[in-house]
Amino acid sequence: MLALAFLNPLLLWAVPLCAVPIVIHLLNRRRFRKVPWAAMEFLLAAMKRNRKRLRMEQWLVLLLRTLAVLLLVALVSRPQFGGGGLLSTKTHHVVVFDDSASMTQRSGSTTLFVKAQDRIRALVDDLSVRRSGDLFSLVRTSRAAQPELWTQRVGPELGRRVGTMLKELTCGDGATDLGSSLQTTVKRAADVQEAGRTQYYVVGDARAHDWATEDDKPRQALLAALHSLRPDKDHVTVLGKAGSPANLAVVDVRLVDRMAVAGVPATLAIDVQNFGLDPTTPATVAVEIDGQSRVVLTVEPLAPGQRMAVPLGHTFHQAGPHRIDAALEATESFPIDDRRTLALQVRDKSRVLLVDGQPDEEEAETFFLQAAMEMAESGIEPQVVSDQALEETDLAQFDVVWLCNVTAPTVATAQRIEDFVTKGGGLVITAGALVDAGRFNELLWRDGKGVLPMPFGDIGGDPDRPEKTILTRPDHPMCDGLAEVLDLLFGNVVLVKRWLQIVDDGKQSATVIARIKDAEGPPLLVSRTFGTGTGGGEVAMFAVTADKFWSNLPSTDLFVVLVNQLHRSSARRQDTAGTNLLPDGSFTLSLDPAAFRADATLRALTGDDERTFTAVEGKEPQAPAVLTVAMSELRALGAYEIELARHDGTPDKRLLARNMPTTESRLVPFADNAFARLYPKELHDRVTFVREETSLGDDKGEGEVWPLLAALLLAGLLLESLLAWRFGRR
């Protein structure tokens, strides 16, 4: 229900001026003296006959003049429907300001963020003229729960105050969730009892990513926010200024290998994606290692939406923290996502546990494995224990565990091994005469629920008739880069005399990498990923022993290559997530109070940002202190050096990287017809999209009526003049 209000209610005190025409009329009647005149007797007689008509004419002209004064007073008082003023409840104008990273896109000589600020200033100035007395609020999407302004009175001072505040705001480098921000704001605005209506203004770049999912569905949080609006009292106006949808971005710098070890060549990848609607031209990406060595790589033309991994090989010669910076060299309107950093901890060695089920002073079961792993270029540090010592060994410190001709683990050890693999550790099992197949199947196969890729069977083969082998899956990660060599060696060098059957009934999800005899023969080497998601570990099974007793494999050149390749594909994957964070993440580090002081300094290596954080001491006497750094408190993107203070004065420096979320790279605007297509029909009247920069939006359902009053005033004056002229002639 619409209510009448006035922008200038004090001028309504001029309403009594409507009586001026009446007073003048009465005074005009009193200023004449009656003088009898014989000639007038005939005129008076005629006037008496037309008295009613003359009186009606006079009253009609008097009424028009009175209405003219009333309309003039109403016109300068500026009545409106739904506005704040004398006779109605107020309107709450809420600006939801998008300050996410996508607003840094350049548009002309400035950015979308600056243009949005100008638009808010113009909106406030317009409200100060048209909607004096209403309420105004300003909310940023990055902190919707903490408004910059809330329920401020609209008036002459509001424009100055908002302008000063906008100058102090800076555009963030994080992502935005428009739906959640709007939900929070709508819920807060619902408690404002002073306002009868709420007009929301979403000021930003109106990206399709904010309104629709990747599979072209409405955002559920935004859908819920729009449904929570009161249909007859709330409305959303989207003041969106979209930039260019064309955008080529570096979306990731990652370690392809499972870990980085000093002295061992590592494979990195720079992922580049085309977020635009048109194909890109060839580009280049420059990669720097620790700010020193620099290489320029070519990025081939990409189709819309296409993602490409640009490979890079590098050998880190020192263990410790390293940073890899990748930056597109092409200049475009959205440079913030052209650069990305990887903070990488390079390890000195990769530790492997070799469990020897048949130790021998001269040539143990693990003799050839240990020799292959101890090569300097392998980067592996093996440790040999007996199967009895396995019971007391902490598996968490190793990347891979080899069970070599082990009779069978105990129930407790089997559970520890399964936990180790579930958390990402690698497991390799080699067969032998001591292996208790039934016990292995009971504890580690468990009808397909355990870590074994396939169950063990009986011993097969004839020592007098060795069989050849064949590589059946050259596309397996173990064969990466060496498939042709492995295929040649398997097919022409390796001979198998005996083997422990690996039962392949075709129902398991394991992969058979190599077989005995031919492509349909018994499995020689199988593998399987155990666990869910990316956290699971790799498990491999050999049907032969790790020594030369059942095959000549350990004595061939293939063995060294095979062991190292198997390690590269099954070792525990290095976790880089803890030191490579987004602006909404947090860095956490446990510090031993006996070795470290509580203070830590963070220093941006590619920007001007340095600050100190203090670790929180644990509640228990010997509990470690916890250093927590919220990425939202940092200002720069790229690498940060963490300098820890040790009690002995020894320098201890770590690295972390703070990168922009890739969701902000999606700059394609959201079309009005897409809203009509994706969102329910009952919401269409609640949202209005305004693209023009000069337009300030639509105060839907609350318009001023001064144009109508001006037209009525003009028509009334014309009619009064016409009637006065007409009646005067008669």
N, C-alpha and C positions, 0 to 999 in steps of 0.2 A: 504494500500500500504506500503510495507516494505522499510525502508531506511537503507543505509549502514553507519556504524559508526565504530570507532576504540577506544578501551579501552586505548591504548597508542599512541595517535595521534602524539606526538612529535617524535617518532621513524620513522615517515614517511619521515623525512628529509634525511633518508638513501636511499631513492629511487634512487638518482643519482648514487649510487654504482652499479646500474645495468649496467652502462657503462664501468665498470672495465674490463669485458671480452673482450669488443670491443677494448678498448685501448690497452690491452695486445696483442690482435691479430694484430693490426696495428703496434705496436712496434716490434713484432716478424718479420713482413714483412720488416721493415726498417733496421734491424741489420745485414742482410746478404749482402756481396759484390759479385757482378756478376764477375765471372772469366771464361773466355772462356776455354773450355776443349773439345777436339775432341770426346772423348768417350761419352760425355753428349749430343752430337748433336742428337744421335739416341734416347736418353731418352726424350729430349725436343720435338722431333717430335712426340713421343708417347703421351706425356702429352698434347700437343696441340690438339691431336685428342680427348682426354678425359677431356679437360679443363672444359666444362660445368658440367660434372658429379662431378669432384673434387670440383669445386666451390660450388655446391649445398650441398655436404657433409660437407664442411667447415662451410657454413652458417647455416646448420642444427645443427651442434655441438655448434656453437657460440650462436644460438638462445636458445638452451637448457641450456647453462651455464648462459645466461642473465636471463632467466626465473627462474632459480634456485636462483639467487641472489634476484630477485623480490619477489619470494615466501618466501624466508627467512625473508626479511624485513616485508612483510605482516604478517608473522606468529608471529613475536615478537611484532607487532603493534596490534595484536588481533582484527581483524575486526569482526563485529557482525551486526545483523539486528535489528533495532529498538532501540538500546542503545543510551545513551547520548554520544556525542563526536563531531567529526569534521564536519561530513556531514549530521547529522540528528537531529531531535528534541529529547528531553529527555523523559525518562520514570519516572513517579511519583509512587514510592513504598509506599503504605499506609498500615500500620499495625493497625488492629482493635483488640484491646486486651481486652478479656473478663476478668473482675476483679470482677465478681459476687460471691455470697456465695458458689455456687457449685464448684468453683475452689479451695476451701479449702480441698477438698477430698484428703486423703492421697493415695499416689502411691509409694509403696516401702518405702524408708526411708525419703521421702519428700512429698510435696504436688504438685498437678497439677499446682498450681499458680507458684511455683518455677520452675517447668519443662518448663512452658510456657515462663517464663523470660529467661531461658537458650536458648530456641529455638529462641527467638527474637535476643539475642546476636549473636548466630551463623548465623542467617539470615543477620544481619547488617555486620558482618565480611565478609561474602561471597559477599555481595553487594559491600563492599569497595574494594574487589579484582576484581570482574567481571564487576561492573557497575559504576565505578568512573565517576563523573560528573552528575549522575542522581539526582533526588530529593527523599527525604525520609520524611515520617510523621508517628507519633505515636499517636493513639487515644484510650482512654479507653471507654468501653461501658457505664460506670457509669456517664461519663461526655463527651459525644460525641461532644457537642457544644463547649467544651474548650479543644482542643488538647494539649497533652503534648509537642509535637514537630510538626512543620508544615513547609513543603517545605524546609528542610535542605539539603544542598549539600552533596552528598555521597562522602566520601573521607576518608583518613587515620584517621582523628580525630573523625569521627562519631561514631565509635565503642566505644571509650572511653567515649564519652558524653552520649550515650544511656545506656551503662553499669552503669554509675554513677546514671543516672535517675531511672533505673529499681531498683536499690538497695533501693531507697527512697520510692518506691511504695509499698503499702500494699493492701492485698485482702479485698474487702468490704464484708458486710454481707447482702447486698440487692439483689434484683432481677435484671435481665437484659432483655432488649427488643432488641434483635439483629437486628430485622428488622428496628426499629426506629433509632437505632444507625448507621446502614449502610446507611439508607436513608439520614440522616444528613451529614454523611461523604461524600457520593457520590455527594450531592448537593454542598458541600463546595469545593470538588476537581474539580468540573466542571469549577470553576472560575480560575483555575491555567492555565494560557495561555502558560506558558513556557514549559509544558510537552505535548507531543503529544499522549502519552498513559498513562494509569493508571493501575497499578497492585495492587490489594487489597489482603492482607493476613489476614484472620480471624483466630486469634490464641486463642484457648480455649479448651473446652472439647467436643465440637460438640455434644450437647445433642439433643435428639429427641424433647424435649419440646421447644427448640429454633426454630426448623424448621417446626414442625407440631403441629396442634391443637389436643385436646383430641379426637375429632371425626375423626382423620386421614385426615385432610385437610391442605394444605399449609398455613403458616402464611401470612396474607394479607400484612402486612407491609414489610416483607421480600420479598414477591413476587413483590411488587411495586418497592422495591429497586433494585432487579435484572433486572426488565424490564427497569429501568432508565439507565442501563449501555449501553454504546456505543458498539455494537456488534463487531466492527472491531478494537476498541482501548482500551477496558476495559476488565479485567478478574479478577475473584475472586478465590483465592486458600485458601482452608480451611485446616489449620494446626491443626488438632484436636487430642488430646491425651485423650481418654476416660478412666475413671476409672472403678471400679466395679459397675454394675447396682444394686446390692443388697443394700437395704437400708430400715431400719425400723425407723420411725420417730414419734415424738410427734407433732401432727399437731394442737392441740388446747387444752387449759384448759379453761373450761367454766362453768358458773352457769346454771344449768338445771332449777332451779326454776325461777320464774319471778322476784324475788328480794331476797336479803339477809337482814334479820332483826336480830338484836342482841337477843340472847336467844331462837331463833327459829331454829330447825334443818334445815340445808340447804343441798341441793343435788348438788354436783359438778360432772363433768365428765372430764376424761382425754382421748382425742381422739388420738388413735395410728393407723398408717396406714403403710401397706407394699407397698413400691414403687418399689420393686424388681420384677424380673421375675420368682422367685421360692418361694414356701411356706417358711414361717419362722418357727423357733423352738420356744418353749415356752420362754418367757422373763418376766422380772419384771420391774416395774416402781415405783420409790420412790417419794413420795409426801411429801413436807414440808409446814407447815403453819407458816408464819411469821418467817421462819428460825429456828423453834423450834420443834414442834411436827412433828414426822416423821412416815409415814406408808408405807409399801411396798405392792404393789398390783401385782397380776399375770396377764400377758397378754397371752392369748391363742394363739396357732399357727394361723397365718393369711395366706390366699391364696393371690396370686399376685393381687395387687390393692385393697384388702379388707381393710376396715376401721372399727375399733372397739372402742366403748365408754366404758371405764373402770369407773364404778360409785364409788363415794366416798361421804359419809355423814359426815357432820361436823357442830358443833354448835359454832358460834362466840359469845362469851360472852360480847364483848365490841363493841360498835358502832365506826365507823371510818374506816380508810384505812387498808386493810390487803393484804398480798401477798401470793399466792399459787404457789409454784415451783414444777414442775414435771420433772423427769429426768429418762431416760432409764438407767438401770444399765449395759447393755451389751456393750462391747467395739467393735467398728467397725471403718471402714475407713473414715466415714463421721460423726463425733461426734457433729457438730455444730447444727444439728436439733434434737438431742436427748434430748434437754432441752427446756422447755417453761414455761412462767410465766404469771399469771393472777393477775392484780391489781384490787382489789375489794373494793368498798366502802360499808361497812355494815351500814345499817340505824338503827336508834334507834327504830322507829315505822313506820308502814305503815298507812297512814291517809285515812280514809273512810268517805264520806259524806252521812248521812242518812237523806233523805227528807221525813218528816212525813206529809202525807196528812190528817191525822185525829188525831191531838195531843190530849192527854187525861192526866189529872193529875195523875190518878191512874195507868192506863195501856195503854200507848200510842201505836200507830201502830208499832212503832219501838222498843218497850220495850224488846221483846225477842231477837231481832237482837243486840241491844246494850249490853245486858247481855252476849250473846254468843261471842261478839267481845272483851269485856273488860277482858276476862280471861287472866291471865298473860302470859301463854304459846302461845297465839295467835299472839302476836306481832302487834296487830291492835289497832289503836287509832281512835275511832269513834267520829264524831261530828254530832249532830242532829240539823236540821233547819226545819222550816216550808216551805211549798211550796211558800209562799209569800217572805220569805227571800232568796229563791233560786235565785231570780232575781238579787240580789246584791252580791252573793257569787262567789268568784274567784275559778273556778273549777280546774285550773292548779295545785293547791297545793295538790290535792287529787289523790289517785290511783284508787279508785272505787267510783262511785256514785250509791246509791240505791234510786229509786223512789217508795215509799211505799204508795199505795192507793192515789196517786196524781191525782186530777181531770184531768188536762191536762196542759202541759207547754204552755207558750206564744210562739208566733212566734220567738221572739228574743231568748228566753231561749232554744227553740228547736234547733235553729241554733248553740247556744253555746254548747249544749250537743253533737250535731253531730261533731262539731270541736274537742271537748274533746275526743271523741271516735276515731276519725280519727287519732289523734296524739298518740294513744296508751292507753288511759284511759279505764277502765272497767265500764260497765253499767249493773245494775240489776233492773228489773222492777217487782214489785209484784202487783197483782190485788186487787180489792176491789169494794165495792158498789159505791164508789165515782168516779171511773174511767170512763171518757168519751171516750168510745171505738172509736167512730167516729172521735173525735178530735185527739186522739192518732194516728189513722191510717192516718189522713190527714197530720199531721205534722211530724211524725216519721216513718211511713211505706212508704208512698208516692209511692204506687204501686211497692214495692220492692226496691226502690232506697234509702230509708231511713235506719236508724239504727235498726229498729225493725226486729227481725228475721222472724216473721209472724204477720199477722194482728189480731187484737182482734175481737171477735164476741159478741154474746149475753151471758147473764148469764145462766148457766145450773146447774143441780143437784137438789136433794131433801134432805132437812135437816133431814127428817125422815128416809132416806135410804142412809146412808153413803157408799161410794164406796172405795174399796181397790186400791192400786197403784202398779205399776210394773216398775222396772228399765229396760229400753230397750237398753241402750248403755253403758254396763260396761267398754268398751274400751275408753270412753271419758276421756280427761285429768283430768276432775273433779274427776273421780273415781280412779285416779292413786294410787295404793297401797292399796286401800280400797274397791275394787269392790265387794268382797264377803260380806263384812259387810253391805255395802249400799244396795246390792241386798236383803239381809235378812231383813233389817229394812223396806225398801220400800214394800216388799211383805207381811209383817206380822204385822207391827205396824201402818203405816200411813193410816188414814181414811179421806176421803174428803167428805164434805157435800155439798158444793157449789163450783162453779168455773166459771171463765170468759172464755168463749170459745176462744181457740187459733186456728184460721182457718188453717188447714193443707190440702192443695189440692194436695200435692205430687210434686209440681213444685218449691217450694222454696229450697234454698241451705242450710237452717238451719238444725240443728241436734236435733231430739227429744230424750232427755235423759231419761225422765220418762213419763209414761202415766197413765191415770185413767182407772180403770176397768181391762183392759187386754192389750195385745200387739197391738191391733187395736183400742183402745179407744182414747178418747180426750187427747191431749198433756197436761201434767202437768208442765213440765220444758223443755224449748228449748233453744238452744244457737246458736250463729253465730259470725263469725269473720267479722268485718266491716272495710273496708279499703283495700289498696293494699300493697303487699309485707309484710315485717316483722313489719311495723310500725303501722298496724291497731290494733284496740282494740276489746275486747271480749264483747258481749252483751248477757245477759240471761233474760228469761221471765218466771215468775211463773204464773200459772192460778189461784192460791189461794192467800189469804192475808198473810201478815207477822205476823199477830196475830192469835189467836185461833178462830176467828169468823167463818171462813169457813172450817177449818181443825184442826186436832190435831197435825199437824206437828211441830209447835213451842214448844209444850210441851213435845216432845219426845227427847230421846237421839240422835236421828238422826239429829236433827236440828243443834246442835253445830258442829257436824262433817260436815254436809252439808254446813253450812255457811263458815267454815274455808277452806274446800276443794274448794268451789266456789271462795273464795277470792284468793287462790293459783293459780287457773287456769284463772282468769279474771283480776287480778290487773295489773296495768301498768308495762310493762316489764322494768326492770332496764337496762339502757344503759351503757354498759361497753366499747363501742367503743372509746369514747373520751380519755380514759386513757390506752388503750391497742393498741399500734400502731406498724406499720411496719417501716423499715428504710426510706421509702420514704414519711412517713406521717408527720404531724405537731401537736403539742400539743398547745392548745389555752386556756387561762384562763383570765377572766375579773376580775380586781382588783379595789376595791373601793379606790380611792386616799386618802380618809379621814381615812381609816383604815390601809392601807398597803403602805409600801414604794415600789419604783419601782423595786428594785433589788430582784432577786430570785436565790437561789443556788440549782443546781441539782447535786445529788451525787449518783453514782452507788452503790448499796448494795451488788452486787456480782462481782464487777470488779473495776479496778483502773481508775476512770474517775470522775472528779469533775470540774464544771465550773459555772460561773455566767451569768445570762441573765437579761436584763433590759426590763421592760414593756414600751410600747409606750403610752404616755398620749393621751387622746382623744382631739379632736379639740374643743368640747363644754366645757363650764366651769365645769359642773357637770358630764361630761361623764366619764365612767370608763376607767382605763388604761387597755391595752390589752397586756398580756404576750404571746408571740409566740415562740415556741421552735421547730426548724426543727430537726427531728430525724436523718437526715443525718449528723448533726453536733456532734452527740454523738458517742462514740466508742464501748461501751459495750452492750451486750445483757442481758436482764433480768430486774429486778426492779430498778427504780430510785426514790430516795426520793427528793421531792420538798420542800425546806424550804423557807417559805415566811416570810418577815420581817414586823411585825406589829409595828405601832407607839407606842403602849402601852407595847411592849416587850413580849407579850404573844406568846408562840411558836405556830406556825401553820404549820403543815407538811402534805403533800399530797403524793400520790404514782402514778406512771405511770409505765407501762411495755413496753419494746421495744423488739420485737420478730422478728425472721427471717421469710421471706415469704415462705410459704409451696411449692410454685412453684419450688424453688431451690432444693427441695428434690428429684425431678424427674431426676435421673442420667442415665437413659437408653440412650445409644448412638444412634446417627442417622446414619443409614446404607446408603452406597452409592446407593444401588438399590432402597431405599426408595425415594431418591431425584429424580431418574429417573422415579419413579412411580407417585409421587405426583405433580411434577413441570412440566410445559409445555416443549415440546421438544425443542423449540427454545432457551431455557435457558440452556440446557445441556452443550453446548460448552462454556458457560460463567463461569462455576464453576468446579473446580477440587478439589477433596478430597484427602488429603495426611495424612495417619495415622502413617507412620513410623517416629520415633523421629529423625532419622538421615537425613531424606529427608527435604530439605528446600523449596520444592514447585516446581512448573513448570512455568517458564517464557514463557508462551504459545505464539508462534508467534514471539519470539525475541531470537533466539539462536545464539551462536557463531559459526563461520565456521572454527576455527583453526584445528579441526580434518581433515577436507577436505583438507585444505592447507598443513598440514603435510603429508598427503597421496600423494598429488600431488608433493610435494617437493621430497619425497623419490622416487616416480616413475620417476620423471624427472632426478634425479641423477643416478639412475640405468640405465635409457635409454641412458643418455649421456656417461656413462662409457662403455656401451655395444657398442654404435656406434663408439666411439673413438677407442676402441679396434678393431672393425671390419674394420673401414676405415684405420687404421694404418697398418693392415696386408696386405692391398692391395696397 
